[in-house]
Amino acid sequence: KGFALGLQFNPRSRLPRADFAQLHVHIGDAPVIEGSTVRALESLLEARSILMSAYDFDPANTGDNAGAGGW
């Protein structure tokens, strides 16, 4: 969350304002509580997609949906 908040202060950020807001909706404000892990994973995958699009990350570097194989 802290890293993602810092993106708003980068004058060369490639993340559009609307995407910045959506990124934070998907990241959330609190730790995931037990029983909501599937929805949390879906939200984090959406956040990853937003960052991949904005910064042109190669999908091979971001791993699979389980987080394996990426950096």
CYANA upper distance limits for C-alpha pairs under 8 A (distance plus 0.5 A):
  1 LYS  CA      5 LEU  CA      6.65
  1 LYS  CA     24 HIS  CA      8.31
  1 LYS  CA     27 ILE  CA      7.33
  1 LYS  CA     28 GLY  CA      8.47
  1 LYS  CA     29 ASP  CA      8.21
  2 GLY  CA      6 GLY  CA      6.86
  3 PHE  CA      7 LEU  CA      7.38
  4 ALA  CA      8 GLN  CA      8.41
  4 ALA  CA     23 LEU  CA      8.50
  4 ALA  CA     24 HIS  CA      8.12
  6 GLY  CA     10 ASN  CA      7.63
  7 LEU  CA     13 SER  CA      6.94
  7 LEU  CA     15 LEU  CA      8.27
  8 GLN  CA     13 SER  CA      7.81
  8 GLN  CA     20 PHE  CA      8.18
  9 PHE  CA     13 SER  CA      8.48
 14 ARG  CA     54 ALA  CA      6.21
 14 ARG  CA     55 TYR  CA      6.93
 15 LEU  CA     19 ASP  CA      6.75
 15 LEU  CA     20 PHE  CA      6.65
 15 LEU  CA     51 LEU  CA      8.02
 15 LEU  CA     54 ALA  CA      5.83
 15 LEU  CA     55 TYR  CA      8.03
 16 PRO  CA     20 PHE  CA      6.64
 16 PRO  CA     54 ALA  CA      8.25
 17 ARG  CA     21 ALA  CA      6.92
 18 ALA  CA     22 GLN  CA      6.87
 19 ASP  CA     23 LEU  CA      6.41
 19 ASP  CA     50 ILE  CA      7.28
 20 PHE  CA     24 HIS  CA      7.00
 21 ALA  CA     25 VAL  CA      6.90
 22 GLN  CA     26 HIS  CA      6.81
 22 GLN  CA     47 ALA  CA      8.28
 23 LEU  CA     27 ILE  CA      6.69
 23 LEU  CA     46 GLU  CA      8.35
 23 LEU  CA     47 ALA  CA      5.64
 23 LEU  CA     50 ILE  CA      7.17
 23 LEU  CA     51 LEU  CA      8.49
 24 HIS  CA     28 GLY  CA      6.34
 24 HIS  CA     29 ASP  CA      8.45
 24 HIS  CA     47 ALA  CA      8.33
 26 HIS  CA     43 SER  CA      5.18
 26 HIS  CA     44 LEU  CA      6.53
 26 HIS  CA     46 GLU  CA      7.17
 26 HIS  CA     47 ALA  CA      6.12
 27 ILE  CA     43 SER  CA      7.15
 27 ILE  CA     44 LEU  CA      6.53
 27 ILE  CA     47 ALA  CA      7.01
 32 VAL  CA     36 SER  CA      7.24
 32 VAL  CA     37 THR  CA      7.28
 32 VAL  CA     40 ALA  CA      7.30
 33 ILE  CA     37 THR  CA      8.00
 36 SER  CA     40 ALA  CA      6.75
 37 THR  CA     41 LEU  CA      6.54
 38 VAL  CA     42 GLU  CA      6.83
 39 ARG  CA     43 SER  CA      6.71
 40 ALA  CA     44 LEU  CA      6.72
 41 LEU  CA     45 LEU  CA      6.64
 42 GLU  CA     46 GLU  CA      6.80
 43 SER  CA     47 ALA  CA      6.75
 44 LEU  CA     48 ARG  CA      6.63
 45 LEU  CA     49 SER  CA      6.74
 45 LEU  CA     65 ASN  CA      7.59
 46 GLU  CA     50 ILE  CA      6.84
 47 ALA  CA     51 LEU  CA      6.94
 48 ARG  CA     52 MET  CA      6.54
 49 SER  CA     53 SER  CA      6.63
 50 ILE  CA     54 ALA  CA      6.72
 51 LEU  CA     55 TYR  CA      6.46
 51 LEU  CA     56 ASP  CA      8.44
 51 LEU  CA     57 PHE  CA      8.22
 52 MET  CA     56 ASP  CA      5.90
 52 MET  CA     57 PHE  CA      5.25
 52 MET  CA     58 ASP  CA      7.93
 52 MET  CA     59 PRO  CA      8.05
 53 SER  CA     57 PHE  CA      7.48
 57 PHE  CA     61 ASN  CA      7.62
 57 PHE  CA     62 THR  CA      7.96
 58 ASP  CA     62 THR  CA      7.51
 59 PRO  CA     63 GLY  CA      7.45
 60 ALA  CA     69 GLY  CA      8.37
 60 ALA  CA     70 GLY  CA      7.39
 61 ASN  CA     69 GLY  CA      7.87
 61 ASN  CA     70 GLY  CA      5.26
 61 ASN  CA     71 TRP  CA      6.42
 62 THR  CA     67 GLY  CA      8.17
 62 THR  CA     69 GLY  CA      7.79
 62 THR  CA     70 GLY  CA      4.78
 62 THR  CA     71 TRP  CA      6.56
 63 GLY  CA     67 GLY  CA      5.78
 63 GLY  CA     68 ALA  CA      5.72
 63 GLY  CA     69 GLY  CA      4.96
 63 GLY  CA     70 GLY  CA      4.07
 63 GLY  CA     71 TRP  CA      7.55
 64 ASP  CA     68 ALA  CA      6.09
 64 ASP  CA     69 GLY  CA      7.01
 64 ASP  CA     70 GLY  CA      7.64
